[in-house]
Amino acid sequence: MKKHAQNGYNQKRSGDVILTFNTGFVQDDDSEIDVSSVKGTIHGSGYGYDPHVPLLWFGNGISSGESVKQVSPIDISSTLTMMLNLQLPSGNTGNPLRELFKY
């Protein structure tokens, strides 16, 4: 979890304090909300269950198929950059999902 918090830190934009919540905690603006009525996730807590998001890719030039390969949210931007035939940024740490492309 420490690595996720560190990866989300931006020296110019982040605050001086980084809060991490206990596992299963969902932050909500309504302090009176009943916990049992909260559904979903924020996809950013740093716990293993939270960033799990199914991906669906379709369109011209994308091969059909399916995969259970684990990817990171940072791989999405790298993949989109490759799809748009742009140069990856110098600070890029993601890996394009090459299996999406026809060869």
MODELLER restraints for C-alpha pairs under 7 A, 6 or more apart:
rsr = mdl.restraints
at = mdl.atoms
rsr.add(forms.Gaussian(group=physical.xy_distance, feature=features.Distance(at['CA:1:A'], at['CA:46:A']), mean=4.71, stdev=0.5))
rsr.add(forms.Gaussian(group=physical.xy_distance, feature=features.Distance(at['CA:1:A'], at['CA:47:A']), mean=5.85, stdev=0.5))
rsr.add(forms.Gaussian(group=physical.xy_distance, feature=features.Distance(at['CA:4:A'], at['CA:46:A']), mean=5.14, stdev=0.5))
rsr.add(forms.Gaussian(group=physical.xy_distance, feature=features.Distance(at['CA:5:A'], at['CA:46:A']), mean=6.57, stdev=0.5))
rsr.add(forms.Gaussian(group=physical.xy_distance, feature=features.Distance(at['CA:20:A'], at['CA:45:A']), mean=6.90, stdev=0.5))
rsr.add(forms.Gaussian(group=physical.xy_distance, feature=features.Distance(at['CA:23:A'], at['CA:47:A']), mean=6.84, stdev=0.5))
rsr.add(forms.Gaussian(group=physical.xy_distance, feature=features.Distance(at['CA:26:A'], at['CA:41:A']), mean=6.76, stdev=0.5))
rsr.add(forms.Gaussian(group=physical.xy_distance, feature=features.Distance(at['CA:41:A'], at['CA:50:A']), mean=6.38, stdev=0.5))
rsr.add(forms.Gaussian(group=physical.xy_distance, feature=features.Distance(at['CA:43:A'], at['CA:50:A']), mean=4.73, stdev=0.5))
rsr.add(forms.Gaussian(group=physical.xy_distance, feature=features.Distance(at['CA:43:A'], at['CA:51:A']), mean=4.42, stdev=0.5))
rsr.add(forms.Gaussian(group=physical.xy_distance, feature=features.Distance(at['CA:44:A'], at['CA:50:A']), mean=6.35, stdev=0.5))
rsr.add(forms.Gaussian(group=physical.xy_distance, feature=features.Distance(at['CA:44:A'], at['CA:51:A']), mean=6.04, stdev=0.5))
rsr.add(forms.Gaussian(group=physical.xy_distance, feature=features.Distance(at['CA:61:A'], at['CA:101:A']), mean=6.22, stdev=0.5))
rsr.add(forms.Gaussian(group=physical.xy_distance, feature=features.Distance(at['CA:61:A'], at['CA:102:A']), mean=6.21, stdev=0.5))
rsr.add(forms.Gaussian(group=physical.xy_distance, feature=features.Distance(at['CA:62:A'], at['CA:100:A']), mean=5.19, stdev=0.5))
rsr.add(forms.Gaussian(group=physical.xy_distance, feature=features.Distance(at['CA:62:A'], at['CA:101:A']), mean=5.02, stdev=0.5))
rsr.add(forms.Gaussian(group=physical.xy_distance, feature=features.Distance(at['CA:62:A'], at['CA:102:A']), mean=6.30, stdev=0.5))
rsr.add(forms.Gaussian(group=physical.xy_distance, feature=features.Distance(at['CA:63:A'], at['CA:100:A']), mean=5.35, stdev=0.5))
rsr.add(forms.Gaussian(group=physical.xy_distance, feature=features.Distance(at['CA:63:A'], at['CA:101:A']), mean=5.64, stdev=0.5))
rsr.add(forms.Gaussian(group=physical.xy_distance, feature=features.Distance(at['CA:63:A'], at['CA:102:A']), mean=5.55, stdev=0.5))
rsr.add(forms.Gaussian(group=physical.xy_distance, feature=features.Distance(at['CA:74:A'], at['CA:94:A']), mean=4.90, stdev=0.5))
rsr.add(forms.Gaussian(group=physical.xy_distance, feature=features.Distance(at['CA:75:A'], at['CA:94:A']), mean=4.39, stdev=0.5))
rsr.add(forms.Gaussian(group=physical.xy_distance, feature=features.Distance(at['CA:75:A'], at['CA:95:A']), mean=4.99, stdev=0.5))
rsr.add(forms.Gaussian(group=physical.xy_distance, feature=features.Distance(at['CA:75:A'], at['CA:96:A']), mean=5.59, stdev=0.5))
rsr.add(forms.Gaussian(group=physical.xy_distance, feature=features.Distance(at['CA:75:A'], at['CA:97:A']), mean=6.94, stdev=0.5))
rsr.add(forms.Gaussian(group=physical.xy_distance, feature=features.Distance(at['CA:78:A'], at['CA:88:A']), mean=6.80, stdev=0.5))
rsr.add(forms.Gaussian(group=physical.xy_distance, feature=features.Distance(at['CA:78:A'], at['CA:94:A']), mean=5.69, stdev=0.5))
rsr.add(forms.Gaussian(group=physical.xy_distance, feature=features.Distance(at['CA:78:A'], at['CA:95:A']), mean=5.93, stdev=0.5))
rsr.add(forms.Gaussian(group=physical.xy_distance, feature=features.Distance(at['CA:78:A'], at['CA:96:A']), mean=4.82, stdev=0.5))
rsr.add(forms.Gaussian(group=physical.xy_distance, feature=features.Distance(at['CA:79:A'], at['CA:96:A']), mean=4.14, stdev=0.5))
rsr.add(forms.Gaussian(group=physical.xy_distance, feature=features.Distance(at['CA:79:A'], at['CA:97:A']), mean=5.64, stdev=0.5))
rsr.add(forms.Gaussian(group=physical.xy_distance, feature=features.Distance(at['CA:81:A'], at['CA:87:A']), mean=6.98, stdev=0.5))
rsr.add(forms.Gaussian(group=physical.xy_distance, feature=features.Distance(at['CA:81:A'], at['CA:88:A']), mean=6.42, stdev=0.5))
rsr.add(forms.Gaussian(group=physical.xy_distance, feature=features.Distance(at['CA:82:A'], at['CA:96:A']), mean=6.84, stdev=0.5))
